[in-house]
Amino acid sequence: MSTSRDTEFGEYVAARWTRLVRAAVLLGCSPHEAEDVTQTALTRCLVKWSKVRRADDRDAYVYRILVNTFTDSRRRRWTGERATEEVPEPSSWHGQDALDEVDDRDGVERALANLSDDQRAVVVLRYYLNQSEAQMAETLRVAPGTVKSRLARALQAMKVDPALTDHAPGLSGPTEGSQR
């Protein structure tokens, strides 16, 4: 691989690493597993970098590889809890705002975990990675109508999911006496 190609790939990874890892977490990985899945996806991208760099939408191409890598990782191994000798210490807390943020993040992650893999993928692609319906269809290799129906069903499921409504009552819809 040439130095300019190394540099280009390195810059791409540096600019997107955090977002790709967070997307993998939202797809259903633990933080450590998300880094592994992201690294595996980026390794696949590196091998095909000349093809990736020519793609009309490079990010959509990489997101598709990330989603496929995540799906492959689920097919190969069990992802349940594993016993450890020591319980990890929670990170330091910084007041009520930090607790609220953790509650919100936990609620979103639990709600995402209750969705099917297909529904979770469209929610992550749309609301975390800000892809359009066309980009999502290309990323997932499905028809735009399929993207719309998966997203609609996912949002409906999340709207009534107690993991979210416990933390944000407004998500469950207007209450009696409220205006739209």
Z-matrix of the N, CA and C atoms (Angstrom, degrees):
N
C 1 1.446
C 2 1.527 1 107.54
N 3 1.280 2 116.69 1 137.62
C 4 1.462 3 120.98 2 -178.28
C 5 1.522 4 110.86 3 -75.64
N 6 1.316 5 115.28 4 160.04
C 7 1.459 6 120.73 5 -178.99
C 8 1.523 7 111.55 6 -62.18
N 9 1.333 8 118.19 7 -41.81
C 10 1.464 9 119.85 8 179.98
C 11 1.536 10 110.57 9 -65.23
N 12 1.318 11 116.37 10 -34.82
C 13 1.454 12 120.15 11 177.79
C 14 1.537 13 109.98 12 -70.18
N 15 1.337 14 116.31 13 -40.72
C 16 1.466 15 120.29 14 175.42
C 17 1.523 16 110.06 15 -58.84
N 18 1.315 17 115.39 16 -45.07
C 19 1.455 18 121.08 17 -178.61
C 20 1.517 19 110.64 18 -63.77
N 21 1.327 20 116.42 19 -45.18
C 22 1.469 21 120.49 20 -179.51
C 23 1.527 22 110.79 21 -61.64
N 24 1.332 23 116.68 22 -46.25
C 25 1.464 24 119.88 23 179.26
C 26 1.522 25 110.50 24 -64.66
N 27 1.314 26 117.63 25 -43.44
C 28 1.463 27 121.97 26 178.82
C 29 1.513 28 112.23 27 -59.57
N 30 1.322 29 116.93 28 -41.99
C 31 1.462 30 120.85 29 178.52
C 32 1.527 31 110.78 30 -66.73
N 33 1.332 32 116.42 31 -39.77
C 34 1.458 33 120.58 32 178.47
C 35 1.534 34 109.80 33 -61.03
N 36 1.332 35 116.21 34 -47.96
C 37 1.465 36 121.14 35 -178.90
C 38 1.527 37 110.22 36 -63.11
N 39 1.327 38 117.24 37 -45.76
C 40 1.465 39 121.00 38 -178.68
C 41 1.527 40 111.16 39 -59.85
N 42 1.320 41 116.63 40 -38.29
C 43 1.463 42 120.62 41 -177.69
C 44 1.529 43 112.36 42 -74.95
N 45 1.325 44 118.54 43 -23.96
C 46 1.467 45 120.14 44 -171.79
C 47 1.526 46 114.80 45 -119.74
N 48 1.312 47 118.19 46 -5.86
C 49 1.470 48 121.47 47 -174.90
C 50 1.524 49 112.13 48 -51.06
N 51 1.310 50 118.17 49 -54.80
C 52 1.467 51 121.95 50 -175.37
C 53 1.520 52 110.94 51 -60.06
N 54 1.309 53 116.91 52 -44.03
C 55 1.467 54 121.32 53 -179.43
C 56 1.536 55 110.96 54 -65.00
N 57 1.324 56 117.20 55 -40.23
C 58 1.465 57 120.67 56 179.49
C 59 1.528 58 110.90 57 -67.25
N 60 1.325 59 117.25 58 -41.95
C 61 1.467 60 120.59 59 178.65
C 62 1.529 61 109.57 60 -63.60
N 63 1.325 62 117.42 61 -44.55
C 64 1.471 63 120.35 62 179.46
C 65 1.528 64 110.69 63 -63.48
N 66 1.326 65 117.05 64 -38.03
C 67 1.467 66 120.00 65 176.76
C 68 1.520 67 110.25 66 -61.97
N 69 1.323 68 117.49 67 -40.67
C 70 1.466 69 120.82 68 178.45
C 71 1.528 70 110.87 69 -64.78
N 72 1.334 71 117.44 70 -38.14
C 73 1.469 72 120.80 71 176.17
C 74 1.530 73 109.20 72 -62.54
N 75 1.317 74 116.59 73 -44.87
C 76 1.458 75 120.01 74 -179.58
C 77 1.525 76 112.25 75 -67.19
N 78 1.323 77 117.07 76 -26.67
C 79 1.466 78 120.32 77 175.62
C 80 1.529 79 111.34 78 -71.63
N 81 1.344 80 116.62 79 -21.12
C 82 1.461 81 119.16 80 176.61
C 83 1.510 82 115.37 81 133.03
N 84 1.313 83 118.91 82 7.75
C 85 1.464 84 121.87 83 179.20
C 86 1.521 85 111.35 84 -86.00
N 87 1.325 86 115.45 85 154.23
C 88 1.464 87 119.42 86 167.36
C 89 1.526 88 106.28 87 -72.59
N 90 1.324 89 118.93 88 162.18
C 91 1.473 90 119.15 89 -179.71
C 92 1.530 91 114.05 90 -55.26
N 93 1.326 92 117.01 91 -41.79
C 94 1.467 93 119.02 92 -179.90
C 95 1.530 94 111.04 93 -70.15
N 96 1.321 95 115.86 94 -40.88
C 97 1.462 96 119.76 95 178.25
C 98 1.529 97 110.22 96 -65.40
N 99 1.330 98 116.90 97 -35.47
C 100 1.465 99 120.94 98 178.88
C 101 1.526 100 110.85 99 -60.58
N 102 1.330 101 116.50 100 -40.53
C 103 1.460 102 119.37 101 177.30
C 104 1.523 103 110.80 102 -64.35
N 105 1.333 104 116.94 103 -40.74
C 106 1.464 105 120.49 104 178.19
C 107 1.526 106 111.48 105 -64.31
N 108 1.332 107 116.15 106 -45.21
C 109 1.469 108 120.27 107 179.93
C 110 1.530 109 110.19 108 -63.01
N 111 1.330 110 116.10 109 -42.46
C 112 1.462 111 120.21 110 179.31
C 113 1.520 112 110.56 111 -64.53
N 114 1.310 113 116.59 112 -43.12
C 115 1.463 114 119.69 113 179.54
C 116 1.530 115 110.55 114 -63.50
N 117 1.314 116 117.42 115 -41.86
C 118 1.461 117 120.63 116 178.00
C 119 1.528 118 110.50 117 -63.45
N 120 1.332 119 116.47 118 -43.39
C 121 1.471 120 119.98 119 178.98
C 122 1.525 121 110.61 120 -62.33
N 123 1.321 122 116.81 121 -43.30
C 124 1.466 123 119.64 122 -179.62
C 125 1.529 124 111.42 123 -69.45
N 126 1.318 125 117.87 124 -30.94
C 127 1.467 126 120.18 125 174.26
C 128 1.522 127 109.66 126 -63.73
N 129 1.329 128 116.10 127 -42.23
C 130 1.467 129 119.73 128 176.55
C 131 1.529 130 110.66 129 -62.35
N 132 1.336 131 115.95 130 -37.62
C 133 1.471 132 120.00 131 177.91
C 134 1.524 133 111.11 132 -66.22
N 135 1.320 134 115.96 133 -41.13
C 136 1.462 135 120.11 134 -179.38
C 137 1.522 136 111.05 135 -61.01
N 138 1.321 137 116.15 136 -42.11
C 139 1.467 138 120.68 137 179.98
C 140 1.529 139 110.47 138 -60.74
N 141 1.329 140 116.11 139 -35.45
C 142 1.477 141 120.98 140 -178.04
C 143 1.524 142 111.12 141 -110.72
N 144 1.336 143 117.74 142 29.06
C 145 1.456 144 120.83 143 -172.68
C 146 1.523 145 113.02 144 -55.99
N 147 1.331 146 118.11 145 -38.15
C 148 1.467 147 118.80 146 -179.58
C 149 1.532 148 110.33 147 -62.33
N 150 1.317 149 117.43 148 -35.38
C 151 1.468 150 121.06 149 177.41
C 152 1.539 151 110.30 150 -74.36
N 153 1.330 152 116.52 151 -40.72
C 154 1.467 153 120.77 152 -179.74
C 155 1.523 154 110.15 153 -62.35
N 156 1.309 155 117.01 154 -46.03
C 157 1.470 156 120.20 155 -176.02
C 158 1.532 157 112.17 156 -67.41
N 159 1.344 158 118.23 157 -22.17
C 160 1.470 159 121.18 158 178.18
C 161 1.529 160 112.43 159 -87.69
N 162 1.312 161 118.00 160 -8.09
C 163 1.470 162 121.61 161 -177.41
C 164 1.526 163 109.99 162 -62.16
N 165 1.322 164 116.36 163 145.52
C 166 1.464 165 121.31 164 177.09
C 167 1.522 166 111.25 165 -58.40
N 168 1.316 167 116.24 166 -40.69
C 169 1.460 168 121.66 167 178.50
C 170 1.526 169 106.94 168 -129.21
N 171 1.310 170 115.06 169 94.03
C 172 1.473 171 121.48 170 -175.54
C 173 1.524 172 110.99 171 -57.61
N 174 1.319 173 117.22 172 -43.33
C 175 1.466 174 119.92 173 -178.72
C 176 1.530 175 111.30 174 -62.78
N 177 1.321 176 117.23 175 -43.21
C 178 1.466 177 120.26 176 179.26
C 179 1.529 178 110.10 177 -60.61
N 180 1.317 179 116.75 178 -39.63
C 181 1.461 180 121.83 179 178.86
C 182 1.533 181 109.43 180 -62.05
N 183 1.330 182 116.87 181 -46.42
C 184 1.464 183 121.30 182 -179.47
C 185 1.524 184 110.36 183 -67.01
N 186 1.333 185 118.31 184 -40.05
C 187 1.466 186 120.74 185 178.42
C 188 1.528 187 110.45 186 -63.24
N 189 1.324 188 117.14 187 -38.07
C 190 1.463 189 119.87 188 177.63
C 191 1.526 190 109.41 189 -62.06
N 192 1.320 191 117.02 190 -43.59
C 193 1.466 192 120.43 191 178.71
C 194 1.525 193 109.91 192 -63.36
N 195 1.336 194 117.51 193 -39.25
C 196 1.465 195 121.12 194 178.19
C 197 1.530 196 110.71 195 -63.18
N 198 1.323 197 117.56 196 -47.42
C 199 1.466 198 121.08 197 179.43
C 200 1.528 199 110.00 198 -61.99
N 201 1.323 200 117.33 199 -43.45
C 202 1.467 201 120.72 200 179.06
C 203 1.530 202 111.13 201 -64.63
N 204 1.319 203 116.86 202 -40.01
C 205 1.466 204 120.53 203 178.77
C 206 1.523 205 109.98 204 -64.84
N 207 1.329 206 116.92 205 -41.92
C 208 1.462 207 120.61 206 176.38
C 209 1.524 208 110.13 207 -60.14
N 210 1.328 209 117.09 208 -47.43
C 211 1.465 210 121.20 209 -179.94
C 212 1.522 211 110.63 210 -60.60
N 213 1.329 212 116.99 211 -43.69
C 214 1.466 213 121.08 212 177.86
C 215 1.528 214 111.06 213 -61.11
N 216 1.321 215 116.96 214 -38.89
C 217 1.470 216 119.89 215 -178.42
C 218 1.521 217 110.82 216 -65.76
N 219 1.312 218 117.34 217 -30.23
C 220 1.461 219 120.73 218 179.08
C 221 1.516 220 111.50 219 -75.91
N 222 1.293 221 117.46 220 -27.50
C 223 1.459 222 120.69 221 -179.63
C 224 1.523 223 111.59 222 -75.43
N 225 1.316 224 116.46 223 -27.37
C 226 1.451 225 120.12 224 -171.44
C 227 1.506 226 116.01 225 -89.96
N 228 1.308 227 118.92 226 -26.67
C 229 1.455 228 118.30 227 -173.73
C 230 1.524 229 112.17 228 -148.20
N 231 1.296 230 113.08 229 160.96
C 232 1.450 231 121.85 230 177.51
C 233 1.517 232 107.83 231 -75.17
N 234 1.340 233 117.21 232 140.47
C 235 1.463 234 119.76 233 -176.38
C 236 1.516 235 112.15 234 -121.96
N 237 1.320 236 117.14 235 22.40
C 238 1.450 237 120.26 236 -179.50
C 239 1.521 238 111.82 237 -74.81
N 240 1.295 239 115.15 238 -174.81
C 241 1.451 240 120.07 239 179.40
C 242 1.517 241 110.28 240 -69.35
N 243 1.318 242 114.72 241 148.95
C 244 1.459 243 120.87 242 177.11
C 245 1.519 244 107.88 243 -125.74
N 246 1.312 245 115.49 244 137.07
C 247 1.459 246 120.19 245 -179.57
C 248 1.528 247 110.35 246 -68.53
N 249 1.320 248 115.88 247 143.18
C 250 1.461 249 121.65 248 174.43
C 251 1.518 250 108.04 249 -130.75
N 252 1.326 251 115.35 250 159.18
C 253 1.462 252 119.12 251 179.83
C 254 1.514 253 111.71 252 -74.90
N 255 1.339 254 117.14 253 -32.59
C 256 1.456 255 121.04 254 -178.17
C 257 1.520 256 109.83 255 -124.45
N 258 1.317 257 114.17 256 140.20
C 259 1.461 258 119.59 257 175.52
C 260 1.526 259 107.06 258 -80.93
N 261 1.339 260 118.31 259 128.28
C 262 1.456 261 119.62 260 179.68
C 263 1.528 262 111.21 261 -63.94
N 264 1.307 263 116.11 262 144.21
C 265 1.457 264 121.60 263 178.07
C 266 1.519 265 109.44 264 -76.22
N 267 1.335 266 116.92 265 138.50
C 268 1.470 267 117.76 266 175.60
C 269 1.525 268 109.51 267 -68.31
N 270 1.311 269 115.61 268 152.51
C 271 1.457 270 119.05 269 176.82
C 272 1.526 271 108.58 270 -65.69
N 273 1.308 272 116.03 271 161.42
C 274 1.466 273 119.30 272 -177.35
C 275 1.524 274 109.96 273 -64.30
N 276 1.332 275 115.13 274 143.03
C 277 1.452 276 121.65 275 -178.51
C 278 1.517 277 109.59 276 -95.71
N 279 1.307 278 116.19 277 149.17
C 280 1.456 279 121.32 278 -178.48
C 281 1.518 280 111.07 279 -127.57
N 282 1.315 281 116.60 280 55.26
C 283 1.451 282 119.86 281 174.14
C 284 1.515 283 113.99 282 88.22
N 285 1.340 284 116.17 283 -174.65
C 286 1.456 285 123.39 284 -175.52
C 287 1.523 286 112.42 285 -64.62
N 288 1.337 287 118.50 286 -36.97
C 289 1.466 288 120.49 287 179.52
C 290 1.524 289 110.59 288 -58.80
N 291 1.322 290 116.13 289 -42.16
C 292 1.462 291 120.06 290 178.74
C 293 1.523 292 110.56 291 -65.44
N 294 1.329 293 117.08 292 -40.17
C 295 1.461 294 120.13 293 178.06
C 296 1.521 295 111.15 294 -64.41
N 297 1.331 296 116.75 295 -43.10
C 298 1.463 297 120.36 296 177.93
C 299 1.520 298 110.77 297 -61.69
N 300 1.325 299 116.20 298 -41.46
C 301 1.468 300 120.51 299 179.42
C 302 1.525 301 110.60 300 -63.20
N 303 1.319 302 116.56 301 -41.69
C 304 1.466 303 120.51 302 178.13
C 305 1.521 304 109.88 303 -64.35
N 306 1.353 305 117.28 304 -43.42
C 307 1.468 306 120.74 305 177.83
C 308 1.522 307 111.10 306 -59.93
N 309 1.325 308 116.49 307 -45.53
C 310 1.467 309 120.57 308 179.64
C 311 1.527 310 110.74 309 -62.15
N 312 1.329 311 116.06 310 -47.64
C 313 1.462 312 120.34 311 -178.92
C 314 1.522 313 109.91 312 -62.48
N 315 1.329 314 116.35 313 -42.87
C 316 1.460 315 120.46 314 178.78
C 317 1.527 316 110.48 315 -62.24
N 318 1.325 317 117.03 316 -42.67
C 319 1.460 318 120.62 317 178.90
C 320 1.510 319 112.02 318 -61.79
N 321 1.328 320 116.58 319 -43.57
C 322 1.465 321 120.40 320 178.89
C 323 1.527 322 110.27 321 -64.57
N 324 1.325 323 116.84 322 -44.63
C 325 1.467 324 119.57 323 -179.39
C 326 1.524 325 111.69 324 -64.77
N 327 1.338 326 117.43 325 -38.60
C 328 1.461 327 119.88 326 177.09
C 329 1.523 328 111.12 327 -67.49
N 330 1.329 329 117.05 328 -40.69
C 331 1.464 330 120.18 329 178.26
C 332 1.528 331 110.54 330 -64.57
N 333 1.327 332 116.89 331 -41.69
C 334 1.466 333 119.97 332 177.14
C 335 1.527 334 111.00 333 -62.78
N 336 1.325 335 116.69 334 -38.42
C 337 1.464 336 120.55 335 -179.75
C 338 1.527 337 111.61 336 -64.85
N 339 1.341 338 117.15 337 -25.09
C 340 1.462 339 120.68 338 179.06
C 341 1.526 340 113.38 339 -79.97
N 342 1.322 341 117.05 340 -10.12
C 343 1.460 342 121.07 341 178.83
C 344 1.524 343 110.68 342 -85.96
N 345 1.325 344 115.94 343 160.68
C 346 1.463 345 119.52 344 172.77
C 347 1.536 346 108.15 345 -69.27
N 348 1.313 347 116.75 346 162.56
C 349 1.468 348 120.30 347 179.00
C 350 1.525 349 111.28 348 -57.17
N 351 1.334 350 116.97 349 -40.87
C 352 1.464 351 120.88 350 -179.27
C 353 1.525 352 111.31 351 -65.47
N 354 1.324 353 116.23 352 -43.50
C 355 1.465 354 120.03 353 179.54
C 356 1.525 355 110.78 354 -67.17
N 357 1.313 356 117.41 355 -42.19
C 358 1.463 357 121.12 356 179.77
C 359 1.528 358 109.74 357 -61.77
N 360 1.330 359 116.77 358 -41.45
C 361 1.465 360 120.36 359 -179.72
C 362 1.532 361 111.10 360 -61.00
N 363 1.337 362 118.72 361 -44.09
C 364 1.467 363 118.92 362 -179.01
C 365 1.521 364 111.94 363 -68.52
N 366 1.328 365 117.76 364 -35.28
C 367 1.465 366 120.04 365 178.44
C 368 1.530 367 109.93 366 -65.49
N 369 1.323 368 116.64 367 -45.19
C 370 1.468 369 120.33 368 179.73
C 371 1.523 370 110.73 369 -64.55
N 372 1.329 371 116.80 370 -45.38
C 373 1.470 372 119.49 371 -179.84
C 374 1.522 373 111.29 372 -63.03
N 375 1.321 374 117.80 373 -39.30
C 376 1.463 375 120.57 374 -176.14
C 377 1.531 376 112.61 375 -78.10
N 378 1.316 377 116.12 376 -51.84
C 379 1.464 378 119.10 377 -169.71
C 380 1.522 379 114.47 378 -95.89
N 381 1.311 380 117.97 379 -20.63
C 382 1.458 381 117.93 380 176.24
C 383 1.526 382 110.88 381 -100.34
N 384 1.325 383 116.83 382 -42.08
C 385 1.462 384 120.23 383 -177.91
C 386 1.526 385 112.26 384 -96.92
N 387 1.328 386 117.26 385 0.52
C 388 1.469 387 123.80 386 174.41
C 389 1.525 388 114.15 387 54.57
N 390 1.306 389 116.99 388 40.45
C 391 1.458 390 119.98 389 177.56
C 392 1.526 391 110.25 390 -85.34
N 393 1.319 392 115.17 391 147.46
C 394 1.463 393 120.86 392 174.80
C 395 1.532 394 108.34 393 -76.65
N 396 1.331 395 115.97 394 170.57
C 397 1.463 396 119.38 395 177.70
C 398 1.522 397 110.78 396 -60.15
N 399 1.325 398 116.98 397 -40.81
C 400 1.464 399 120.43 398 179.34
C 401 1.532 400 111.21 399 -63.70
N 402 1.326 401 116.19 400 -42.24
C 403 1.465 402 119.46 401 178.83
C 404 1.530 403 110.63 402 -65.55
N 405 1.337 404 116.48 403 -40.29
C 406 1.462 405 119.50 404 178.93
C 407 1.519 406 110.41 405 -64.15
N 408 1.319 407 116.82 406 -41.84
C 409 1.458 408 120.47 407 178.74
C 410 1.526 409 110.50 408 -60.97
N 411 1.326 410 116.02 409 -41.77
C 412 1.460 411 119.90 410 178.25
C 413 1.525 412 110.60 411 -67.24
N 414 1.320 413 117.15 412 -44.36
C 415 1.459 414 121.66 413 -179.53
C 416 1.523 415 111.34 414 -60.05
N 417 1.325 416 116.89 415 -45.03
C 418 1.460 417 121.89 416 -176.44
C 419 1.524 418 113.45 417 -89.93
N 420 1.331 419 115.69 418 -7.76
C 421 1.467 420 121.71 419 -178.74
C 422 1.523 421 111.87 420 57.62
N 423 1.332 422 114.36 421 48.82
C 424 1.460 423 121.44 422 175.36
C 425 1.522 424 108.02 423 -132.47
N 426 1.316 425 116.27 424 169.35
C 427 1.461 426 121.26 425 179.06
C 428 1.531 427 109.98 426 -71.64
N 429 1.345 428 117.29 427 149.63
C 430 1.471 429 119.97 428 177.60
C 431 1.532 430 113.07 429 -55.50
N 432 1.315 431 117.36 430 -35.62
C 433 1.465 432 120.55 431 178.07
C 434 1.526 433 111.99 432 -63.66
N 435 1.322 434 116.29 433 -34.99
C 436 1.461 435 120.90 434 176.95
C 437 1.516 436 110.04 435 -65.74
N 438 1.333 437 115.84 436 -40.78
C 439 1.468 438 120.21 437 177.36
C 440 1.522 439 109.73 438 -60.55
N 441 1.332 440 117.00 439 -46.48
C 442 1.466 441 121.08 440 -178.87
C 443 1.523 442 111.44 441 -60.44
N 444 1.328 443 117.40 442 -45.51
C 445 1.469 444 119.28 443 -177.49
C 446 1.520 445 111.21 444 -69.74
N 447 1.336 446 118.28 445 -38.94
C 448 1.470 447 120.01 446 177.37
C 449 1.522 448 110.74 447 -63.00
N 450 1.330 449 115.67 448 -42.89
C 451 1.455 450 119.65 449 -178.86
C 452 1.526 451 110.87 450 -66.73
N 453 1.322 452 117.12 451 -41.91
C 454 1.466 453 120.31 452 179.15
C 455 1.525 454 110.73 453 -61.81
N 456 1.330 455 116.79 454 -44.13
C 457 1.469 456 120.11 455 179.60
C 458 1.529 457 110.98 456 -66.34
N 459 1.327 458 116.50 457 -39.34
C 460 1.469 459 120.47 458 179.52
C 461 1.526 460 110.11 459 -64.18
N 462 1.322 461 116.86 460 -45.33
C 463 1.468 462 119.90 461 -179.10
C 464 1.516 463 111.42 462 -65.38
N 465 1.323 464 116.71 463 -37.38
C 466 1.463 465 119.85 464 177.47
C 467 1.525 466 109.93 465 -64.12
N 468 1.325 467 117.37 466 -43.16
C 469 1.465 468 120.83 467 178.86
C 470 1.526 469 110.73 468 -64.07
N 471 1.326 470 116.99 469 -40.26
C 472 1.460 471 120.37 470 -179.13
C 473 1.530 472 111.30 471 -70.80
N 474 1.317 473 116.07 472 -30.68
C 475 1.464 474 120.60 473 -178.72
C 476 1.521 475 111.39 474 -61.77
N 477 1.314 476 116.90 475 -34.04
C 478 1.463 477 120.76 476 -177.88
C 479 1.529 478 112.62 477 -104.99
N 480 1.323 479 117.64 478 3.55
C 481 1.465 480 121.35 479 -178.58
C 482 1.525 481 109.76 480 -70.56
N 483 1.323 482 118.13 481 123.58
C 484 1.462 483 120.89 482 -179.62
C 485 1.529 484 112.88 483 -60.64
N 486 1.314 485 117.86 484 -25.85
C 487 1.468 486 120.37 485 179.30
C 488 1.522 487 110.85 486 -61.77
N 489 1.328 488 117.18 487 -29.78
C 490 1.461 489 120.87 488 178.70
C 491 1.520 490 111.76 489 -97.10
N 492 1.304 491 117.76 490 -40.28
C 493 1.463 492 119.26 491 -176.26
C 494 1.516 493 111.59 492 -69.31
N 495 1.352 494 118.53 493 -24.30
C 496 1.463 495 121.16 494 175.65
C 497 1.523 496 111.11 495 -65.03
N 498 1.332 497 116.65 496 -32.56
C 499 1.463 498 121.22 497 -175.65
C 500 1.519 499 113.13 498 -97.39
N 501 1.305 500 116.38 499 -27.35
C 502 1.465 501 120.21 500 -176.78
C 503 1.518 502 109.03 501 -138.89
N 504 1.314 503 118.02 502 84.06
C 505 1.463 504 121.29 503 -175.95
C 506 1.521 505 113.38 504 -53.97
N 507 1.308 506 119.16 505 -27.30
C 508 1.449 507 121.74 506 -178.89
C 509 1.514 508 113.77 507 -65.55
N 510 1.346 509 117.03 508 -18.03
C 511 1.453 510 119.58 509 -179.72
C 512 1.527 511 112.30 510 -72.36
N 513 1.325 512 116.80 511 -21.37
C 514 1.456 513 118.65 512 -177.04
C 515 1.513 514 113.01 513 -81.40
N 516 1.321 515 115.61 514 3.19
C 517 1.454 516 119.20 515 177.98
C 518 1.505 517 110.65 516 107.60
N 519 1.328 518 116.40 517 174.81
C 520 1.462 519 119.47 518 -178.73
C 521 1.519 520 111.06 519 -66.00
N 522 1.303 521 115.27 520 142.55
C 523 1.459 522 119.61 521 176.94
C 524 1.509 523 109.32 522 -93.14
N 525 1.303 524 115.22 523 170.92
C 526 1.454 525 119.61 524 -179.01
C 527 1.520 526 110.34 525 -59.13
N 528 1.291 527 117.66 526 129.14
C 529 1.454 528 122.49 527 178.15
C 530 1.520 529 113.62 528 89.38
N 531 1.329 530 118.10 529 -7.28
C 532 1.477 531 118.26 530 179.59
C 533 1.518 532 109.43 531 -89.23
N 534 1.304 533 115.07 532 158.20
C 535 1.454 534 120.81 533 179.70
C 536 1.500 535 109.61 534 -106.97
N 537 1.304 536 116.68 535 154.09
C 538 1.466 537 121.58 536 176.72
C 539 1.478 538 110.19 537 -89.24
